[in-house]
Amino acid sequence: MRSGFELMLSATTWESILGSYERASLAVDDRVGKLVKKRVAMGLKNEQLRKLPWERHVARRREPVAVEIRRGIESGELDPSLDVEAMFDLINGLYYYQFVVPAPSVGDEAATRLRLRNAVKLVWEGALRR
């Protein structure tokens, strides 16, 4: 994701989170993609380079999504025993993985969006209040 990720609130937590990630993933251009992939590769070799993106991008992006997940717990949409940080990591990881290691259908944006939506739905269904 690019640094411009912004959580856009909707009626439900599901709509807020899924819609925000979908908008952000569409906004990532090839130049940003190349920079992120390079940063990932460099971070695998250097601890300082691994910490830098966390401090500059990831940490500040986590809080609004965590707040929205907590709103889903408080509203009864999500299970009260849900691990908020794990939920964030699962959803964010799906998009990040697809971004860094795209599937062979990378040119087919509709197929990619559907695959990501279905993956988030699987995670979400496991987090719903029973």
Sequence and secondary structure as in RCSB ss.txt:
>XXXX:A:sequence
MRSGFELMLSATTWESILGSYERASLAVDDRVGKLVKKRVAMGLKNEQLRKLPWERHVARRREPVAVEIRRGIES
GELDPSLDVEAMFDLINGLYYYQFVVPAPSVGDEAATRLRLRNAVKLVWEGALRR
>XXXX:A:secstr
  TT      SSHHHHHHHHHHHHHHH  HHHHHHHHHHHHHHHH HHHHHHHIIIIIHHHHHHHHHHHHHHHHH
TSB TT  HHHHHHHHHHHHHHHHHS  TTTT HHHHHHHHHHHHHHHHHHHB  
